[in-house]
Amino acid sequence: MMKFIFMIICMTPLCLMANFFWMVQMCLFILMFIFMFMSINMSMFNNLSYMMGYDVISFGLILLSIWICLLMIMVSQGIYKSDYYYNFFLFNIILLLLMLVLTFSTLNLFYFYLFFESSLVPILLLIVGWGYQSDRIQAGVYLLFYTLLASLPLLMGIFYIGDSMNSLSIFFLKNLDVMYLYMYIVMMLAFLVKMPMFFVHLWLPKAHVEAPVSGSMMLAGVMLKLGGYGILRVANMMLSLSVSLSIIWVSISLIGGILVSLICFWQIDLKSLIAYSSVAHMGLVLSGMLTFSYWGMSGSYTLMIGHGLCSSGLFCLVGIIYERMSSRSMFINKGLLNLMPSMSLFWFLLVSSNMAAPPSLNLVGEISLFNSLIGWSWLTFISLMLISFLSAGYSLYLYSFSQHGGISLKVYFCSSGLSREYLMLFLHWFPLNILVLSMDQLFLWV
């Protein structure tokens, strides 16, 4: 694992050189393809070195992190052209990628906490430094306080486990069964906020609206998955309590999913609508994960990967529109089908994937989650039916409202899509649909 980490560290001097913007992206492509073809054993950790290693869960999320980071560079050509501190911007992205790869590959609980929290710093700098409106400082403070306040008890819980077990290795602690309620709350709270679960989700829409497009891509694509990854690692250490108390989190997530889906219908900001839909999808992921069934665990992992690609692509589309129209309001962005018909194809493809149409990963993930939740309790059928119906409703609302209707006067000064933008959207949509062909990797790890 150290060879990949050193490769990322060695990219930092390139970030600080003039006119090396696209070179960094090429290096990330090379890193991506080298990592993609690494051999992987389903049943154990691979490439062990200095408390680093990866299993199937880590492997998929590290791949997703590298992929989203190189697409973040591709979407940020405007920052490079306007010379808006693009060297520091690149350095920020590489630092963020380094923290994420270390978080997903570490086998020590304390190091996991350290890198988990360190990843907040680059995303905060992205929001505050390259955000659009003056409210970005407030959004950054929301993000920092929500996540840090819930994470401090986690540190105390990790120290307690280290003191009582004389080990912090994830591999040795996975068969531990802690029976203390306080420990369970302390260990789970940080990850529930990061997911984010309903009631502690308010930081997410605010951060998305104020962040630049690249920041939104990273938040939706990878940062929300840190919570799911943490729960997959930590819940096994408290299995008896997790199984008996999961009804609380599942109920909150499913009811919250219905309420958040309804909230989507009265959003007029395109980014805000996609951000709230992320909360609804993460509610499904959380509730499926906490059933602790085969279908639930594998379905939640599949939906995390699918949602990361799909949601990131939708934020890209909003960024493309914002560059031309200087607005994200639905009242201004209407009739885009007349103006950018080829771009409307990508709107259709990504919105249909968002509502779990075949052959996307979202469909496979949602079917698995529905199986697990209905098997866990028949009563979840009603809420799942409503979430699925409302998901299709707000996805169609997003597509039809933006693509159809009368054209605003300022649209006539708008240009069609660039080849870079079409490539970027294709690189979101293609893996989202082609990964269905390798479902064994996504399902056989449990």
QUICOR-V827066 format. One record per helix or strand. SS is the DSSP state (alpha for helix, beta for strand). FROM is the first residue (numbers start at 1). TO is the last residue. Records with the same first field share a line. If there is no record, write none. Layout:
SS: FROM-TO  FROM-TO
//
This chain:
alpha: 2-9  12-15  21-36  56-75  77-81  86-105  109-130  136-165  170-173  181-195  202-210  213-237  239-264  270-289  294-325  336-339  341-354  361-376  380-403  409-413  419-443
beta: 46-49  52-54  106-106  108-108  169-169  177-177  238-238  269-269  329-329
//
